[in-house]
Amino acid sequence: DHMDEEQGEDKVWIRGNNTAQWVQIFDFDPALSPNGIFQQVTGLDIDNVLGNASPPQDVSATFQIKFGQKDNSFTPGDGISIDDISIISLSEAVSCIAPSELTVDFVASSLTELSWTENGSAVAWQIILGNIGFDTTGTTPVSVGTNPYTWTGLCHNNSYDWYVRADCGGGDYSSWTGPHNFTTPDNSGDILPFTEDWESSSGTLQTNGLIYSGICYSWKFETDNPSEGRVRWGTDAYLPYAGSGAITFDKFPNDGDFATNAAILTIDLSAFSTDDIEMDFWWTDHADEDQPDDKVWIRGNNSLQWVEIYDFDPASSADGTFQHVSGLDIDFILSNASPPQEAGAAFQVKFGQKDNSFTPGDGISVDDITIDAISTDKSAYFNGSPGNDELFIYSHNGWLYLVCNEDLMDKFIDIQLIDIFGKTIINTELPPGNKRSLYVGSKGNYFVVKVILKSKVITKKVYIN
């Protein structure tokens, strides 16, 4: 109280419904409360007080509580303040009490330590966590056995809500406590390199929906033929390049019509908007016919126009044999779009496939997708000296020059020049000797040079000056 004088209306009343008689359950006595010092009132037995009323009452859909106060002045010379009102069932109070005092003791860009006060004897709990304001219905709780608990897989510079409840065993849970919120720091520079090897999750979808999400990224599936367009990932995929996982698109069953499928990656690349960003992956087809939707597209964010970056050409891929696509220049493709784009917080890649049947008679598999920021020093290509490198590549006035050390002079087989779309534009044998020159033209562009040796392949990126 705030120097409040005791009045007949300084009380708390309850009634079972909004037409029943009020029944007193507590009397505010200013003499018991030093001014401005809160005191806790606990254990007010609502159903017992109502049951002993005359006539007896029961709680109902319009149960009411009335907090009353009367006096002749204002704070701090009069008045009453009330806070933290809770109503719980007697069964919960006896068997499973809700936790309280949720705190976040440590927050990093991708993890945080969550803790709470256990008010009963529970040794297990459940947590739900999502973006601030998320819909808790349908969210699967995470069961934990420690307090505090370290939650991983968070995205940088993002705000989250979380809730916790006690698990008292035997299907007995407390009510949820929360939300409590926190924000992770901005550490977007740690996102790249990004690698998706499809080894951490498996599943199959034949409808639009989330494939899965990770730290600051997510994969979703879209098809224009729900229940027949199909994506399989992880160990469910038809064929991996390496390990046991990949992602495979096809249509099942084969009943005469087509399905256009796509897996869309959304990832925050805002910290790399001015960097040289490249993408690599491995892919193969399974007797897939060439369709206009067998492509890879990118866009700077999820509201911009898609821009093609690669064309899956089944004719260039032996069925079931993976081929490597490397050096796809994301930032260059985006900057040359109309209108120009740049990689942002909701940058997206779309792997598309369309056909009318299923593996092994149709379909495409993709594996080991990598996106990375490449540091390219253009000046390094103009001094014309191999130095300590076994193979030195440089350019001048539209010409591409290769200089090797003596150890490689008799080991050349051929050379491939790959443009920013991943297409091989030059594929030629190399004569003996330690120097080779090719006229490229296309000054001001990047190319990937792949030198095929007897024992290995050397891949380097070059800027055509």
C-alpha positions as CSV (number, residue, x, y, z in Angstrom):
1,D,0.0,0.0,0.0
2,H,1.0,3.7,-0.4
3,M,0.0,5.2,3.0
4,D,-3.5,3.9,2.4
5,E,-5.9,4.1,5.3
6,E,-8.0,0.9,5.9
7,Q,-11.4,1.1,4.3
8,G,-14.2,-1.4,4.1
9,E,-13.7,-1.8,0.4
10,D,-10.0,-2.6,0.6
11,K,-10.6,-6.2,-0.1
12,V,-10.5,-9.0,-2.7
13,W,-13.8,-10.8,-3.6
14,I,-14.6,-13.7,-5.9
15,R,-17.8,-15.2,-7.3
16,G,-18.4,-18.4,-9.4
17,N,-20.1,-16.5,-12.2
18,N,-20.8,-12.9,-13.2
19,T,-24.3,-12.9,-11.6
20,A,-23.6,-14.6,-8.3
21,Q,-23.0,-12.9,-5.0
22,W,-19.5,-11.6,-4.2
23,V,-17.6,-13.6,-1.6
24,Q,-14.6,-12.1,0.3
25,I,-11.4,-14.0,0.0
26,F,-8.8,-11.5,1.2
27,D,-8.6,-8.2,3.2
28,F,-6.0,-5.6,2.4
29,D,-4.7,-4.5,5.8
30,P,-2.4,-1.5,5.4
31,A,-1.1,-2.0,8.9
32,L,0.5,-5.3,7.8
33,S,2.3,-3.8,4.8
34,P,5.1,-1.1,5.1
35,N,4.5,1.6,2.6
36,G,5.9,0.6,-0.8
37,I,7.0,-2.9,0.3
38,F,5.3,-5.7,-1.5
39,Q,4.0,-8.7,0.4
40,Q,3.1,-12.1,-1.1
41,V,-0.3,-13.6,-0.6
42,T,-0.4,-17.3,-1.4
43,G,-2.7,-20.3,-1.1
44,L,-6.1,-18.5,-1.3
45,D,-8.4,-21.5,-1.7
46,I,-10.9,-20.4,-4.3
47,D,-13.0,-23.5,-4.6
48,N,-13.1,-24.0,-0.8
49,V,-14.3,-20.4,-0.2
50,L,-16.9,-20.7,-2.9
51,G,-18.1,-24.1,-1.6
52,N,-18.6,-22.6,1.9
53,A,-20.5,-19.5,0.6
54,S,-24.2,-19.2,1.3
55,P,-25.5,-20.4,-1.0
56,P,-22.5,-22.5,-2.2
57,Q,-21.0,-21.6,-5.6
58,D,-18.8,-23.3,-8.2
59,V,-16.3,-21.8,-10.6
60,S,-17.6,-21.4,-14.2
61,A,-17.0,-19.9,-17.6
62,T,-17.6,-16.4,-16.1
63,F,-15.8,-16.8,-12.8
64,Q,-14.7,-13.4,-11.5
65,I,-12.2,-11.8,-9.1
66,K,-12.6,-8.2,-7.8
67,F,-9.7,-6.3,-6.4
68,G,-11.1,-3.3,-4.4
69,Q,-9.7,-0.1,-2.9
70,K,-11.2,3.1,-1.4
71,D,-9.6,6.3,-0.2
72,N,-9.5,10.0,-0.7
73,S,-6.1,10.8,-2.2
74,F,-3.4,9.7,-4.6
75,T,0.0,7.9,-4.6
76,P,2.2,8.2,-2.7
77,G,-0.2,9.5,-0.1
78,D,-2.9,6.9,-0.8
79,G,-3.5,3.8,-3.0
80,I,-2.7,0.1,-3.4
81,S,-0.6,-1.6,-6.1
82,I,-0.9,-5.3,-7.1
83,D,1.4,-7.5,-9.3
84,D,2.0,-11.1,-10.4
85,I,-1.4,-12.6,-10.0
86,S,-1.6,-16.3,-10.7
87,I,-4.4,-18.9,-10.5
88,I,-3.5,-22.6,-10.6
89,S,-5.4,-25.8,-10.2
90,L,-5.1,-27.7,-6.9
91,S,-3.9,-30.8,-8.7
92,E,-1.1,-28.8,-10.3
93,A,-0.1,-27.2,-7.0
94,V,0.2,-30.7,-5.5
95,S,1.7,-32.7,-8.3
96,C,3.5,-30.5,-10.9
97,I,4.4,-26.9,-10.2
98,A,5.3,-24.6,-13.1
99,P,8.9,-23.2,-13.3
100,S,9.5,-19.5,-12.8
101,E,12.2,-16.8,-13.2
102,L,13.3,-17.6,-16.8
103,T,16.7,-16.2,-17.6
104,V,19.2,-16.2,-20.4
105,D,22.7,-16.4,-18.9
106,F,24.7,-16.3,-22.1
107,V,24.0,-15.5,-25.7
108,A,26.2,-16.0,-28.7
109,S,25.4,-15.8,-32.4
110,S,24.3,-19.4,-32.6
111,L,23.6,-20.6,-29.1
112,T,22.4,-19.5,-25.7
113,E,22.2,-20.9,-22.2
114,L,18.6,-21.0,-20.8
115,S,17.8,-21.4,-17.1
116,W,14.8,-21.2,-14.8
117,T,13.8,-21.8,-11.2
118,E,12.3,-25.2,-10.5
119,N,9.6,-24.7,-7.9
120,G,8.9,-28.4,-7.3
121,S,10.8,-31.6,-7.5
122,A,10.9,-32.0,-11.3
123,V,14.2,-33.2,-12.8
124,A,13.0,-33.0,-16.5
125,W,11.5,-30.2,-18.5
126,Q,10.2,-29.3,-21.9
127,I,11.2,-26.1,-23.9
128,I,9.7,-24.5,-27.0
129,L,11.6,-21.7,-28.7
130,G,11.0,-19.7,-31.9
131,N,11.2,-16.3,-33.5
132,I,9.7,-13.6,-31.3
133,G,5.9,-13.8,-31.4
134,F,5.9,-17.3,-33.0
135,D,2.8,-19.5,-32.9
136,T,3.3,-22.0,-30.2
137,T,0.5,-24.3,-31.4
138,G,1.9,-27.3,-33.2
139,T,5.4,-26.6,-32.0
140,T,7.1,-29.8,-30.8
141,P,8.6,-29.3,-27.4
142,V,12.3,-30.3,-26.8
143,S,12.7,-32.5,-23.7
144,V,15.7,-31.6,-21.6
145,G,17.2,-33.1,-18.4
146,T,19.5,-30.2,-17.3
147,N,19.0,-26.7,-15.9
148,P,20.5,-24.6,-17.3
149,Y,20.2,-26.0,-20.9
150,T,22.3,-24.8,-23.9
151,W,20.2,-24.3,-27.0
152,T,22.1,-24.3,-30.3
153,G,21.2,-23.7,-33.9
154,L,20.3,-20.0,-33.5
155,C,20.7,-17.3,-36.1
156,H,22.7,-14.2,-35.6
157,N,21.0,-10.8,-34.9
158,N,17.6,-12.4,-34.3
159,S,15.0,-12.1,-31.5
160,Y,13.5,-15.3,-29.9
161,D,10.8,-16.2,-27.5
162,W,11.0,-19.3,-25.3
163,Y,8.8,-21.2,-22.8
164,V,9.5,-23.9,-20.3
165,R,7.3,-26.4,-18.4
166,A,8.1,-29.1,-15.8
167,D,7.8,-32.7,-16.8
168,C,6.8,-34.5,-13.6
169,G,6.6,-38.0,-15.3
170,G,3.7,-40.2,-16.2
171,G,2.4,-37.7,-18.6
172,D,2.0,-35.1,-15.9
173,Y,3.2,-31.6,-17.0
174,S,3.0,-28.2,-15.4
175,S,1.6,-25.2,-17.3
176,W,4.0,-23.3,-19.6
177,T,5.9,-20.4,-18.2
178,G,6.9,-17.7,-20.7
179,P,7.5,-16.1,-23.0
180,H,10.9,-14.9,-22.2
181,N,12.8,-13.2,-25.0
182,F,16.4,-12.5,-26.0
183,T,18.3,-11.3,-29.1
184,T,21.5,-12.9,-30.5
185,P,24.4,-10.7,-31.5
186,D,25.2,-10.0,-35.2
187,N,27.9,-12.4,-36.3
188,S,26.9,-12.7,-40.0
189,G,30.5,-12.9,-41.2
190,D,30.7,-16.5,-39.8
191,I,28.0,-17.9,-42.2
192,L,30.3,-18.7,-45.1
193,P,31.6,-21.1,-46.1
194,F,28.3,-22.8,-46.3
195,T,28.2,-26.5,-47.1
196,E,25.2,-28.8,-47.5
197,D,26.1,-32.4,-47.7
198,W,22.7,-33.8,-46.8
199,E,24.2,-36.0,-44.1
200,S,22.4,-34.6,-41.0
201,S,18.7,-35.1,-41.9
202,S,16.7,-37.4,-44.0
203,G,13.1,-37.4,-45.3
204,T,10.6,-37.4,-48.1
205,L,8.0,-34.8,-49.1
206,Q,5.3,-35.0,-51.8
207,T,3.7,-31.6,-50.9
208,N,4.9,-28.0,-50.4
209,G,6.7,-27.6,-47.1
210,L,9.9,-27.3,-45.1
211,I,12.6,-29.8,-45.8
212,Y,14.6,-28.7,-42.7
213,S,16.3,-25.7,-41.3
214,G,19.8,-25.1,-39.8
215,I,21.7,-22.2,-38.3
216,C,20.6,-19.1,-40.3
217,Y,19.3,-21.1,-43.2
218,S,16.4,-23.2,-44.4
219,W,15.4,-25.5,-47.2
220,K,11.8,-25.7,-48.5
221,F,10.2,-27.8,-51.2
222,E,7.8,-26.5,-53.8
223,T,5.9,-28.5,-56.4
224,D,3.1,-27.7,-58.8
225,N,1.8,-31.2,-58.5
226,P,1.2,-31.9,-54.7
227,S,1.0,-35.6,-53.9
228,E,3.1,-36.5,-57.0
229,G,6.0,-34.1,-57.2
230,R,8.6,-35.6,-54.8
231,V,11.8,-34.6,-53.0
232,R,13.9,-37.1,-51.0
233,W,16.9,-36.0,-49.0
234,G,19.6,-37.5,-46.8
235,T,19.6,-41.3,-46.9
236,D,16.1,-41.2,-48.6
237,A,17.7,-39.8,-51.7
238,Y,18.2,-42.1,-54.7
239,L,21.9,-41.7,-55.1
240,P,24.6,-39.7,-53.2
241,Y,27.9,-38.4,-54.6
242,A,29.7,-38.9,-51.3
243,G,28.7,-40.2,-47.9
244,S,25.2,-41.5,-47.5
245,G,23.1,-38.5,-48.3
246,A,22.0,-36.3,-51.2
247,I,18.8,-34.7,-52.5
248,T,16.8,-36.2,-55.3
249,F,13.8,-34.8,-57.3
250,D,11.4,-36.8,-59.3
251,K,7.7,-37.6,-59.8
252,F,5.9,-40.5,-58.3
253,P,3.8,-42.2,-59.5
254,N,4.1,-42.2,-63.3
255,D,0.5,-41.6,-64.4
256,G,1.1,-39.5,-67.5
257,D,1.3,-35.9,-66.2
258,F,4.3,-33.8,-65.1
259,A,5.5,-32.3,-61.9
260,T,7.7,-29.2,-61.6
261,N,9.8,-29.4,-58.4
262,A,12.2,-27.1,-56.6
263,A,14.3,-27.1,-53.4
264,I,14.9,-23.5,-52.3
265,L,17.7,-22.5,-49.9
266,T,17.3,-19.3,-48.0
267,I,20.4,-18.0,-46.3
268,D,21.6,-14.6,-44.9
269,L,24.5,-13.3,-47.0
270,S,24.0,-9.7,-46.1
271,A,27.5,-9.5,-44.7
272,F,29.0,-10.6,-48.1
273,S,27.1,-8.2,-50.4
274,T,30.3,-6.7,-51.7
275,D,32.3,-9.9,-51.8
276,D,33.1,-12.4,-54.6
277,I,30.6,-15.2,-53.8
278,E,30.9,-18.6,-55.6
279,M,28.8,-21.8,-55.5
280,D,29.9,-25.4,-56.3
281,F,27.9,-28.6,-56.3
282,W,27.8,-32.1,-57.8
283,W,24.8,-33.4,-59.7
284,T,23.7,-36.3,-61.9
285,D,20.5,-37.2,-63.8
286,H,18.6,-40.5,-63.8
287,A,17.5,-40.8,-67.5
288,D,16.0,-37.4,-67.1
289,E,14.8,-35.6,-70.3
290,D,15.9,-32.1,-70.7
291,Q,13.1,-29.7,-69.5
292,P,13.1,-25.9,-69.3
293,D,12.7,-26.1,-65.5
294,D,15.9,-28.3,-65.1
295,K,17.9,-25.3,-63.9
296,V,19.4,-23.5,-60.9
297,W,18.3,-20.0,-60.1
298,I,19.4,-17.4,-57.6
299,R,18.1,-14.1,-56.3
300,G,19.3,-11.5,-53.9
301,N,16.3,-11.8,-51.5
302,N,13.0,-13.6,-51.4
303,S,11.0,-11.0,-53.2
304,L,13.2,-10.4,-56.2
305,Q,13.1,-11.9,-59.7
306,W,14.8,-15.3,-60.1
307,V,18.0,-15.2,-62.2
308,E,19.3,-18.3,-63.9
309,I,22.9,-19.4,-62.9
310,Y,23.1,-23.0,-64.2
311,D,21.3,-25.3,-66.7
312,F,21.1,-29.0,-65.9
313,D,21.7,-30.6,-69.3
314,P,21.1,-34.3,-69.1
315,A,22.9,-34.9,-72.3
316,S,26.1,-33.8,-70.6
317,S,25.7,-36.2,-67.7
318,A,25.9,-39.9,-68.0
319,D,23.0,-41.4,-66.0
320,G,24.0,-42.0,-62.4
321,T,27.5,-40.4,-62.9
322,F,28.0,-37.2,-60.9
323,Q,29.7,-34.2,-62.5
324,H,31.2,-31.2,-60.6
325,V,29.9,-27.7,-61.2
326,S,32.3,-25.1,-59.8
327,G,33.0,-21.4,-59.8
328,L,29.4,-20.2,-60.3
329,D,29.9,-16.5,-59.7
330,I,26.9,-15.5,-57.6
331,D,27.7,-11.8,-57.1
332,F,28.6,-11.3,-60.8
333,I,25.3,-12.9,-62.0
334,L,23.3,-10.9,-59.6
335,S,25.0,-7.6,-60.5
336,N,24.3,-8.2,-64.2
337,A,20.6,-9.0,-63.7
338,S,18.1,-6.5,-64.9
339,P,17.6,-4.7,-62.6
340,P,20.9,-5.4,-60.7
341,Q,20.7,-7.3,-57.4
342,E,23.0,-8.1,-54.6
343,A,23.1,-10.8,-52.0
344,G,21.0,-9.9,-48.9
345,A,19.6,-11.3,-45.7
346,A,17.2,-13.6,-47.5
347,F,19.4,-14.7,-50.4
348,Q,17.9,-17.7,-52.2
349,V,19.1,-20.5,-54.5
350,K,16.5,-22.7,-56.3
351,F,17.4,-26.1,-57.6
352,G,14.6,-27.0,-60.1
353,Q,13.6,-30.2,-61.9
354,K,10.6,-31.2,-64.1
355,D,9.6,-34.5,-65.5
356,N,6.9,-37.2,-65.6
357,S,8.4,-40.3,-63.9
358,F,10.6,-41.5,-61.0
359,T,14.1,-42.8,-60.5
360,P,15.8,-44.5,-62.1
361,G,13.7,-43.6,-65.2
362,D,13.6,-39.8,-64.4
363,G,15.0,-37.4,-61.8
364,I,18.0,-35.4,-60.7
365,S,20.2,-35.8,-57.7
366,V,22.4,-33.0,-56.2
367,D,25.0,-33.3,-53.5
368,D,27.8,-31.4,-51.7
369,I,26.6,-27.8,-52.3
370,T,29.1,-25.2,-51.2
371,I,28.8,-21.4,-51.1
372,D,31.8,-19.4,-50.2
373,A,33.3,-15.9,-50.3
374,I,36.4,-16.0,-52.5
375,S,39.3,-13.6,-52.0
376,T,40.7,-12.8,-55.5
377,D,43.7,-10.5,-55.9
378,K,43.7,-9.4,-59.5
379,S,47.2,-8.0,-59.4
380,A,48.6,-11.4,-58.7
381,Y,47.9,-12.5,-62.2
382,F,50.0,-9.9,-64.0
383,N,53.6,-10.4,-62.9
384,G,54.2,-13.4,-65.2
385,S,56.3,-15.4,-62.8
386,P,55.4,-18.8,-61.3
387,G,57.3,-18.1,-58.2
388,N,56.8,-21.0,-55.8
389,D,53.5,-22.1,-57.4
390,E,53.6,-25.3,-59.4
391,L,51.1,-23.7,-61.8
392,F,50.9,-19.9,-62.3
393,I,48.0,-18.5,-64.3
394,Y,47.7,-14.8,-65.4
395,S,46.1,-12.8,-68.1
396,H,46.9,-9.7,-70.2
397,N,44.8,-7.9,-72.9
398,G,42.3,-10.8,-73.2
399,W,44.9,-13.5,-73.3
400,L,45.3,-16.3,-70.7
401,Y,48.8,-17.5,-69.9
402,L,49.8,-20.7,-68.0
403,V,53.3,-21.1,-66.7
404,C,54.3,-24.3,-64.8
405,N,57.4,-25.4,-63.0
406,E,59.6,-28.1,-64.3
407,D,57.8,-30.9,-62.3
408,L,54.6,-30.4,-64.4
409,M,56.1,-29.9,-67.8
410,D,55.4,-33.4,-69.0
411,K,52.2,-34.1,-67.0
412,F,49.6,-31.9,-68.9
413,I,46.7,-33.6,-70.5
414,D,44.3,-30.8,-71.3
415,I,42.8,-27.5,-70.0
416,Q,39.2,-26.4,-69.5
417,L,38.1,-22.8,-69.3
418,I,34.7,-22.5,-67.5
419,D,32.6,-19.4,-67.6
420,I,30.5,-17.9,-64.7
421,F,27.6,-20.1,-65.7
422,G,29.5,-23.3,-65.1
423,K,29.8,-24.0,-68.9
424,T,33.0,-25.3,-70.4
425,I,33.8,-22.9,-73.2
426,I,37.3,-24.1,-74.0
427,N,38.5,-27.7,-73.7
428,T,41.8,-28.4,-75.5
429,E,44.9,-30.5,-75.2
430,L,48.1,-29.0,-74.1
431,P,51.4,-29.4,-76.0
432,P,54.6,-30.2,-74.2
433,G,56.5,-27.4,-72.5
434,N,56.0,-25.2,-69.6
435,K,54.0,-22.4,-71.2
436,R,50.6,-22.2,-72.8
437,S,48.5,-19.2,-74.0
438,L,44.8,-19.0,-75.0
439,Y,42.9,-16.0,-76.4
440,V,39.8,-15.6,-74.3
441,G,38.6,-12.0,-74.9
442,S,35.8,-11.2,-72.4
443,K,38.0,-8.7,-70.5
444,G,36.8,-7.8,-67.1
445,N,35.3,-11.2,-66.3
446,Y,36.2,-14.0,-64.1
447,F,36.8,-17.6,-65.4
448,V,37.6,-20.9,-63.7
449,V,40.6,-22.6,-65.2
450,K,40.8,-26.4,-64.7
451,V,44.1,-28.0,-65.7
452,I,43.9,-31.8,-66.1
453,L,47.1,-33.5,-65.2
454,K,48.1,-37.1,-65.3
455,S,47.8,-37.5,-61.5
456,K,45.4,-34.7,-60.4
457,V,43.3,-31.7,-61.4
458,I,44.3,-28.1,-60.5
459,T,41.5,-25.6,-60.4
460,K,42.1,-21.8,-60.2
461,K,40.1,-18.7,-60.7
462,V,41.4,-16.0,-63.0
463,Y,40.4,-12.5,-63.9
464,I,40.7,-11.7,-67.6
465,N,42.5,-8.4,-67.8
